Amino acid sequence: MAKESLSLERLLNTRDLERIVPRLPPEVLHRVIQHFGLEQCGEFLALASAAQILRVLDADVWRTRADGLDAGFDADRFGLWLTVLMESGPAVAAGKLMGLDLAFVACGLIHHIEVFDSAAVSAYTTLEGDYIEGRVSPEARTIDIGGFRLETQSPAADVIGELLLFLNDRQPAYFTRLMRQCVQLTNGGHEPDGFHNLLPDDEQQLFDVGQARDLRREALGYVTASHAHAFLRSAGTLRLDSPAPPHSPLASTYFRETRQEPVEAYSWFVDMLVNAGIVGSERQPMLGAGDADSARLDLIRAHVTSYAPAGEELAYLANVLLAGCHIQGRGFSPSEASAAATAVCNLGLEHWPGNWNTKDLVTAFQIGWQLLRRDVCLRTATRLVELLRHVHVHDRDLDVQLSDLRRKLAHAITLGMPWQVRDSLDVLLQLDATSWAGVVALLDECPVLTAAVRCSATTRTIDLQDFAFISSRRDIAVAERFVDRLPAMLQS
C-alpha cells in the first residue's frame, strides 16, 4: 500500500498538539526528527518534556565508534540541539536544560567552551607594584558572565552566550553550579603523584555520563556495546555435545530487566506517522511470505510462527549486532541487523543437536555464530595464510606486502579476530580483484556471500554492497568452494 504524504506543516497544525507531544514515546519523537530534520523540529521540542528530550538525546547525540567500543559523544550535534532549542526562546531552552542531568549538560558545553573564574584569569597588580597580565587567548572569543570567563571558537558561541546570560539572570543558582562544573572540567588534571594515569576530569565525566546513558537505555531494551561483545564472545564457548541447550545469563538478565508496560500515546496521531512511513508499524510481520529469501529461511519462519517469544528474541539479537558488531568496517543498519540475526538463527536451527528438545533463538543464534566464525571466517583465514606461503611474485614491494599480510593474519587468527586485517587485504587487489572481494566478505566480523564468492568464474563487476547473509549449510558450502578456488585465482 502506498504511503500517505505527510507534511511538517500538517503535523504542526494537528489539533491539541500541545497535549499530544508530551505523551509521545521518545522513539516516535526521534523518528519525526530524523525524518524532517532537527533544524525543522523546534516547535516539537518546545512542547516535549525534559524527560522525553533526554531519551531522544541519548539516541541522537551519541555515535557508534569504528573501533567497536562504546558510543562516542557528538559535540557538533549537541551544539545544533542548543541552537534549535534557543529558536523557541531562552526560557524554553533553559527549562529543557534544567530538566537534564547537570553533568550531561556540562559535558556537552565543555566541548564548545572553556570556563574560568574571572578572578583567576584577570590582570592584577601585586603589592610590590608589578603588573601581572591576565589570560589572553587571541584565537578564541571571550565572554564574561556572572564572575566567569568563557573562551570559545564554537559556531554556537552566540547561542551559548545568550543562553548562559539568561540563566545567570533568571536562574543564578543553577548557572553557578553549571559553571563551577565546567571550570572543573576545563582546569582538570592530575599531579604526578602516582595517579597521573587516571583519565582527565573531562574525559572521566564524559565516561560517567556515557555509563549513565547506557543504564537508561538498557532499562528500555537497548543493548550496550560491552553486553553485546560479551554475548558474541560467549558463542565461542558453546558446546554442542552437552546434554541440553546452554543457558545464557546475559540474555536472561536482559529479558528480565527490560520487560515493561508499553508507553501510551494518541494512537491516531501515531497511526498518521505510520501511514506516512515516518514510524515503522509494529504490526508488520517479521518474515513476510513474499520475501526473496523465503526458501532460505524456512526453519526460522516455522519457528517464529510456532514460538511466541521468538519476536522478542530476534529483537534482542538484532540489538546485539547493532551494538557490538561491524560489517564491512562499519556499523549495521537496523534492517541489516534484523536480517543478519534472522539468517544466523536459521543456520543455528539447521544445526540444532538432535538430543536437545526445546528450541530457542538465543541458543540458535549462538550455534550459527560459532559456525560462521569457525567454518567461514577462521577457515578462510587459515587457508589464506597457507596459500600466501606459496605465492611468488617478481615485484619486491608486493612480495613484502604479502609477507606482511601473512604475518598480521596469522597473529589475528591466534586472537580469533581475522577481520582485524581488513585494511591489509587490499594488497590482494594487485593479484586478483575477485579474490580480494571474496576474501574481504568471508573474513568479515559477520561473514557474508557476495557475487565474487557465489560465482564460479571471475566477475566483471565487484559490488561489496550486494551481499547475502549466510543462513544454511548450502551457503557455507558456497564459501568453502570459493576458498578452494583461491590458489588458482591468486596464482593465475
N, C-alpha and C positions, 0 to 999 in steps of 0.2 A: 504494500500500500504506500502511495506517495506521501511524503512528509508535508505537513502544512507549513506555509510560510508564516513566520512569526517575527515581527519587527520589535526592536527595543522600545520604540515609542508605544506600541500596543501594550507591552508588558508594563511600562511605567504608568500607563493610563488605566491599569486594572483597578476596579473599584475596591476599596478597603485595602489598598496595597500596604498602608502603614500597619495594618493588623496582620497581614499575611506574611510579610518578610520576616518578622521576628519569630515566626513559628516554623519557618522552613528548615529542614535538615541542612546543616552546613555543607554537606556534599552537594546538595542541589544548588545552593548559592554559589558554590565554587564552579560548578558546571556552567552556570549562567555567565560568570566572569570569564571563564575560558572561551566560551562561545562568542561573546560580544566584545571582549577585551576589557582589561581592568580600567583603562582610562575612560571607558564609556559607562561604567557601573557605579559612579559616585553616589547617585541617588539611592541605589540599593544598599550600599554600605552605610549610608547615613541612617537608614531605617533598621539596620541589623543591630543585634545586641553585641556587647563586647565578647560574650562567650562564643557567639557564632563566629565573630571575626577572628578570635584566637584559633578556633578549629580550622578556619579557612587558611589562615596564615601558616598553620602547621603543615598544610599541604602545598601552599603556594610559594613560600619563600625559602624552601629547602630543596636542594637539587641533589640527585643521585651522583655520587662521585665515580670517576672512571676506574679508581683503584678498588672499587667494591666495598669500601669502608662505609661507615655511617654517613648520612646525607650531610652536605655542606650548606652553610648559610649563604643566601644570595643577597648581598648588601644592596645591589642596584635595585632589585625588585622591592626590597623594603623601602628604599627611598621613593620609589614610584607610589607605593601604598600611602606614604605620608602625603605626597603631592595630591593624590586623588581624594584622600580624606579631608585635606585642607580646602578643597574646592567647595565643600559644604560649610565652610567657616571654621575658625579656630576653636569655637566652643564645641562643635561636633567632634572634631578631630581629637581634642583634649579629652573629651568624655570617653571616646573609644580607647585611647591610650591608657587612661587611668584605670580602665577595667581589665587591662592586661597585667601580666606579671612584670614587676618593676625591673627584674634582672633581664628579662627578654627585651624590654624597651631600651634599656641601657646598652645591651649588646648590639641592638640594631643601630642606635645613634652613633656608637663609638666607631662604626665603620665609615661614618661621614664627618665626624667632628672630633677634635681633641679638646678636652676641657681642663682648665687650670683654675686654681684660686687666684683671683686678680692680685691679691697682695703678694703672692709668691712669685709672680712674673712681672710685676710693675717696677719701674725705675725708682731708686731711692738714693738719699744722701746719708752717708754714715755720720756718726758723731764727730769723726775727725774731719768732716767736710768733703769726703771723697764721694763723687757721683758714680753710682753703680747703674749701668744701663739695664733696662728690663729686657725681657724676652722679645726678640724680634724675629719674625718669620716672614720674609718678603714674598715668598711664593704662595702663602695662604691668606685668605681673607680673615680678618679679625673682627669678632663681635663681642662686646661687653654687655653682660646681662646679669643683674642681681648679685654682683660680687664675684662673678665667674667670667673668665675669658675663654671664648670659643675660637678655635682656629679650624678653618675648613677650606677645602678645594672642591667640595662636592657640588655637582649641578643642582642638588636640592638645598643649597645653602639658604636661599631666600625663604623657602618653605619652613625649614627647620628653625631659622631665626624668628620668623613670625609666630610659630607655634610655641617656642620657648618664651618669647616675650609675653604671650597670653598666659601661659602657665605661671610665670613669675608674678604677673599682675593679679590673676584670679585664683590661682591655687599655689600660693608661695611655699606651703609646707611640702607639697608633693614635688614642686620644682626643685627645692633644695635637696630633698632626698635623692631625686633623679640625678642631679648634677654631682652630688657627692659620690654617687656610684660611678658616674662617668669619669670623675677625677681619679678615682682609684684605678679604673681600667686604663686611663691614659698614662698614669705615672707608675703602673705596676712593674715590678721587677724583683729580683732576689739578690741578696748579698751573697758573696762567695763563702758561704758558711756551711757547706755540705748539703744544702737544699737547693743549690742553683740549677739542678736538673729538673726541677719542677716546672710545669707549664707557666708561662707568664699569666698574670691575672686576667687579661682579656681573653686569652685562649682557654684558660680554665673555666671562666664563667660561660663562655660560649659552649664548651663541652657540657657543663652542668645544665645549661638551657636546652641543649640538644637531648640530653638524657631525660629531662622533664617532658619534652615533646614526645619522645619515644614512649614514655609511660602512658601519656594521654592517648596516643594512637593505638598502643597495644590494647587498651581498655575498649577501644572502638572496633577492634577486629583487624587492625593492621599488624604487619609483621616487621620487626626491626631487622637490620642487617645482621646483627650478632646472632639473633634467634635463627634467621634463615641459614646463615653459614653453618651453625651447629647442626641444624636438621639435615642439611645436604651432606655434611661430613658423616653423620650417623648412618646414612645409607650404605657407606662402605663397610660397616661392621655387621650388616645384616647376614644372618646365617640361614640359608635355605634348607639346611639339613636339621634344623631344630624341630622339635615335636609339634610346635604350634606357632602361629604368627606372633612375631615380637610386638611388644607394647612400646609405643613412642611417648615417653614422658613429655617431650616438648609439645607435641601436637595435643595431647590430652590436657595439658595446662592451658594451652591457647583456647581450646573449646570451652573449658570450664570457666575461664575468666572473662570471655568476651561475649557470652550469651546475654542478651539484654532485650528489653522491650523496644519495639520499633518506635521511632520518633513520629509524632503526629504532624500533619501539615494539611493545608486545604487541598484535598485530593484533586479537585477540579483545576486548581492552578498548576499543580504538578503534572496532571494529565495534559494540560496545554503545552507544557515544556516537552513532555514525552512525544506528543503528536508532531512537534516541530523538530524532533530529533536532537534536541539540546540535552535532554536527560534520557539515559537508556531505560527501557522498560524492564522492570523486574519480572514481568510475566513472560518474557520471551524464552523459548526453550534453549537449553544449553547445547543441545545437539539436534539440529533440525534434520528432518527426514531428507531434505534436498541437498544437504551438504555434499561438496565434491569428495570429501574424504569418508563418506558414509561406509563404504565397503571396508576401508582400512580400520575403521573404529567400531566394528560390530560388537566386540566384547565390552567396551566401555559403555556403549549405548544400551546394551541389555542390562548392565549393572545399574546404570543411572535410573533406568525405568523401574527396577525391582527393589532398589535400596534407598530408602528415604533420606538418610544422612549424606548421600553422595554429593548433592549440590553444595552443602556446607564444606565438605572435604575438598572438593575441587576448588572452591573459592580460597580456602586456606593455602592449597598447594600453588595456586597462581600467585598469591601474595608472597609466598616464599621465593618464587622465581623473580618476581619484581624487586624484592628487597635484597636478595642475596646472590644473584647470578647475572652474568652478562652473555650476550650473544653478539658475535662479530665485533667484539670490543666495545659494545655499548649496552645500555640497559634495555630490558624488554619493554615493549609497549604492552598495555593491558591486554589487548587482543592476542598478541603473540604469547604472553604468559599463560593465558587461558588455553590456547591451542596446544602449547608445549606440555602443560600439565595433563591435558586430556590424552595426548599421544603417549607420554611416558607411562601413565596409568594403564593404558591399553596394552603396552608392551609388558608391564608387570603382571597384568591379569593373564596374558598369554603364557607366562612362565610361572604361574602360581603353582606351588607344590601340591601334588595330589593328596597328601595326607593332612593338609590344612583345610579346615572346614569353612568357617565364616569369612567371607572376603570383605576387605575394606580398602578404600582408595589410598589412604595414607601409606599402608604397607605395600600396596601395589606400586605406588609411585617409587618407593624406596627400592623395590626389586628392579623396576625399569631403569632407575637412575644408576644403580650399580652395574647393570648390563651395559648401559651406554658408556660409562667410564671404562669398564674393563674390556668389553668386546669391540668397542668402536674407537674411543679416544686413545686408550693406552696401547691397544693392539696396533693402531695406525702409527703411533709414535715409535713404538719398539721396532716395527718393520722398517720405518724410515731411517732410524739410526743405523740399522744393519745395512740398509741399502746404500747410505751415504759413504760407508767404508769402501765401497767398490765403484763409486762414481769417479771417473777420471776425466779431468778437463785440462786443456793446454794453457788456459789463462790462469796465471799465478794468483791474481787478486781474487778471481772467482773461486779458485781452489781453497784459498784462505777463508773466504766467507762460508763455504760449505763445511769446512772443518770446524769453524766457529759455531755454525748451526748445530752440527752433530754433538759438539761438547755441551752446548746450552740445553739441547733437547734431552740428552742423557741425564743431565742434572735435574731437569724439570720432571722427568719420569720418576726419579727417586723421590721427589716431593709429591708425586701423584697429581701434578698440575701441568701437563704438556702445553696447555693453551697459553702459558706464560711466554712462550717463544713466538707468539703470533707475528710480531713485527719482523723477527729474524727470518721468517719463512719467505719473505719477498725475494730472497736470492734464488728461489726455485723458478721464478719467472724467467730467469735467464736461460734455464734449461728447457722448460715446457710450461706454458701458461695453464694448460688444462690440469696438469698435475698439481700446480700451485693452488688453483681454485678448489680442487677436490680435497687436498690436504688441509687447507685452511678451514674448510667446512667440517671435516671429521675430527680435527684436533681442537675444536672449539670447546669452551666450557659446557655448552649444550650442543653436542654434535647434531648436524642436520645433513640432509641429502640435497645437493644442488645438481644442476644439469651435468656438470663435469663429473660427478660421481655416478649418476644414473646411466649416462650414455657410454656405449662400448667403444665409440670412436671419438677422435678429437672433435670438440665442439667448436663451431665457428664463432659463437657469441658466448661470452662469460658474464653472467649476471649473478653476483653473490646474493642479491636481494630476492632472487627467485629460488626459494628453497622449501622443503617439506620436512616436518619433524618426524623423527624415526618412531614408529609405533608398532612394529611387528618383527618377527623373525625374518620375514622376507626382506624388510628394509635393511636389517643387519647383514643379510647375505649380499645385498647390493653393495654395501660398504666394503665387505670383505673382498668381493670380486674386483672392486676398484683398487684396493691395496695390492692385490695380487698382480694387477696390470702395471703397477708403478715402475718396476725395473725396466720393462720395455719402453715405457713412456719417457723416463728420465735419461735413458742411455741411447735413445734413438738419434 
